[in-house]
Amino acid sequence: MKERIGLVDIGSNTIRLIVVDIDDHFGLHEIQNIKIPARLYHHLDEENIMDQAGIDLLCQILDNFAHESQILKANKLLPKATAAIRQSKNYQEILDTVKERTGITIDIVSGDKEAYYGYNAIIHTMSDHDALTIDIGGGSTEITYFKNKEIQASHSFPFGAVSLTEKFFADKDHDDKSAIKKARKFVRKQFADFDFIKEAQLPIIAVGGSARNVTRVHQLQNDYPLAGIHNYQMSEEDLEDTLDLFLSLSDKELRKLDGLSTDRADIITPACLVFSELMACVQAPCFKFSQYGLREGILYEYIEDHYPAPYDIFHIQRQTIEGLTNTYHFSMADHAQRVDIVRQVYTCLNQQEFLDWNDQEKRLLIYGAYLYFCGRFIERGAASQHTFYLLSNSNMNGFDHKERVAISLIASYKNKTLFKQYSEEFQDLFTEDELDRIQAMGGLIKFSESLNDSHFNIISSVDMIIQNDTLILRIFYNGTLISEVYRAEDQKKHIERIIDRDIQLDFIPTTAHNL
């Protein structure tokens, strides 16, 4: 572990402490996460002056958080404040009082910086090169446009879920038609003034608590089978359906709705209206959720400021696979031989025109080969089951949910029966042809694994020839074959099933090959 960081996010709606470990590969491992719905925005009067009760509450929470971070032995505490304190006319009094009572120096995050942090988290955890991001807080909404992972434009709007609730829904029900109409019109007018938003026709990636709740509710309403909400996608119709659900419920029912935090029930309607209006203005093809936002953006900035070249944002998928190999206790080098054999066997089948997979499919094949049976560290006899469970329930940065399931199916492949069992609840994600290719990838890896059954890395190369109408896979080796011949003969059925043709295996010593 490189160090342990405590981060305090002082928002308009909530104040949160997270404590994370930064591992030797610059992965973030959360060990504490405490949220308090302080609603500091309610402590601002009409002139944006925070009252004494709000300042006292802030000091009390920060003092408790500082004590908690000390108990957990955090090396550093990063206290960051956003809209509620940023917009306070007496912000200097707030900072001075907090410093005097708690010893904590608060860093006020500007609107532009707040937008940057959300963007920074997204480009480190998602593969999108071009998109718009939105982070709606209690008192402000940040929108950023990036192209090729570089910010092109951004704006911090002085309204959020709490302030919109107070402006349009004060003393009104959350489903009040007049309030909804006025709120929509107001938000639409705000967005219309920015050319980088209008008709951008790019994906919208949302971060923050309101988006998290909308996403979680939609998943639960649709019995979504996959764990995790990072990189979850919704359409404009999905958003409207979720908003209609909120509006169809009474306040009491809304507070009990699965997936919706009780402390957000009263502000979820305006937040969802903002998402809906932004999608319409952008003409976005989809609405995605990033589990990582402002807090992670701050941490990624901290790491990049303190360590040389820790991340490659253009190869997130590869970094994710490397991180998983570290988590599951094996190195990429340990599985390099299997991956090399997989590549060679695929090349043989491709040259004979049996297979012709696209670049994305070949990447999934290689990633599945690296992670193949990674669950064996739990129990070797149930390696397939553990592998599928672990990977399908992991937040795999850079991969969408469909890719995550595909890798889980590939890396856990043992036989047709288990493959059918694992894939059964994900039938809606894939076509029949796609499932056939995924099964073929798993079979190709399983056969390739048999060629290194002793794990002595004795296979040097593989090629394929046709002699007298017989398809021969020649396997050149250097050393002593132990169980490879038996295992390969037993597992060649996976290749034969892929190409619908019998093959003959011919093991040849490298010395004979050189002659």
Secondary structure, 3 states (H helix, E strand, C coil): CCEEEEEEEECCCCEEEEEEEECCCCCEEEEEEEEECCCHHHHECCCCCECHHHHHHHHHHHHHHHHHHHHCCCCEEEEEECHHHHCCCCHHHHHHHHHHHHCCCCEECCHHHHHHHHHHHHHHHCCCCCEEEEEECCCCEEEEEEECCEEEEEEEECCCHHHHHHHHCCCCCCCCHHHHHHHHHHHHHHHHCCCCCCCCCCCEEEECHHHHHHHHHHHHHCCCCCCCCCCEEECHHHHHHHHHHHHHCCHHHHHCCCCCCHHHCCCHHHHHHHHHHHHHHHCCCCEEECCCCHHHHHHHHHHHHHCCCCCCCCCHHHHHHHHHHHHCCCCCHHHHHHHHHHHHHHHHHHHCCCCCCCHHHHHHHHHHHHCCCHHHHCCHHHHHHHHHHHHHCCCCCCCCHHHHHHHHHHHCCCCHHHHHHHHHHHHHHCCHHHHHHHHHHHHHHHHHHHCCCCCCCCEEEEEEEEECCEEEEEEEECCCCCCHHHHHHHHCHHHHHHHCCCCEEEEEEHHHHHC
